[in-house]
Amino acid sequence: MKKIIAGTLALMVLTASAFAAPKKGQVRYLNFKPEVASVYQELAAAYEKETGVKVIVETAANNSYESTLTSKMATKQAPTLFQINGPVGYGNWKNYCADLSNTELYKHLSDKSLAVTSAGKVYGIPYVVEGYGIIYNSKITDAYFALPNKATKYNSMDEVKNFAALKEVCDDMQANAAALGIKGVFASTSLKAGEDWRWQTHLANVPVYYEFQSKKANLADPKASMKIDFTYANEFKNIFDLYLTDSVIPAKNAGVKTVDNSMAEFALEECAMVQNGNWAWGQISGVSGNKVKAENVKYLPIYTGVAGEEKQGLCVGTENFYCINKKASKEDQQATADFIYWLYSSKTGKDYVTNKLGFIAPFDTFAANERPTDPLAVEISNWMAKPGITSVSWNFTVFPSQTFKDNFGASLLRYAQGSKTWEEVKAGVVKDWASEKALAE
């Protein structure tokens, strides 16, 4: 009897090993955001319960992601899923980045120009985005288009698709400010020191983006951004001048204004437009006496006069790109690709993304009722989904130091006050960029 039982057990072991289920692999994620570490732990447990695949989440402390990633990559517990901050980050970690071109998640990326690519292959997929542009109050713009004496041919903001149209409409709105009950078309241009980031970083991104596009610059190569010629300086001047002239304040007063001042002017309907990002809805709705209704908050791209800008979208970007460790086993790489697709395509995963992580997800797997309800976040998603429209990527991640930005902002203030010519501003940007980059080297 003992021999029969032993023989039977041996046969069972042989049979089980012959027909064993294939290895599922596992996921190791090095999380960048400490503020949502507990959400990722909860999410990992939900995924394992649903699929049987283990997800191990480790979180780097604030401002220590790169050093933590470096130490983890040298161990047997190296992450299978990590993140980079864009092309520069890819330049640092390209030896570990798998090609994601054929992953399901990349196939569903709404605007594929946002991915980190090299030589036609995809190495980083953005998993959360933010955007900025010209926010406008459609209640006021609709009132303008209904004026019997308007001097333009345009009948709605949908027809404003380049700088020439924008300037024509804004100039005429400024002329009709009293009839529209506003002080000016644009909120004040905040050029007080420390309050000028909307211009020396965000607005400056547009001409720099077009310059790098025209040069076909590979931003994963540090040498590609060592200098700029400020090729599109005049286009920057176009929109900056419009902000200053069609404004609630004289240009000479811009040096005392803050971002909060600008957002309050918009919230109180003292103006029709303001440049800012999707994070601004909280500022607008939180102003005491806010008059702007959510359904009237819309976005327009920052048009500057560049040829072909009719196909330009909002400035959309992130410093958060998923990468899969190509040195992990094939099973772990596949398990990781499956996990991130589940996160952005399954009912459970999407609920976590929108309602617990609070992300604007750049994927077409989300229905309208599965996206954030913040009106500016909705606008970002709508613009990203528009056919034939290409978002302007965030190239300010390769700007030189904060000193460069501060100098640029100070020059813009002097220009607004009339004590510096535009040619001097342009020359200063080119010189400071080169010297700061050389210093960094």
Disulfide bonds with the S-S distance in Angstrom:
none
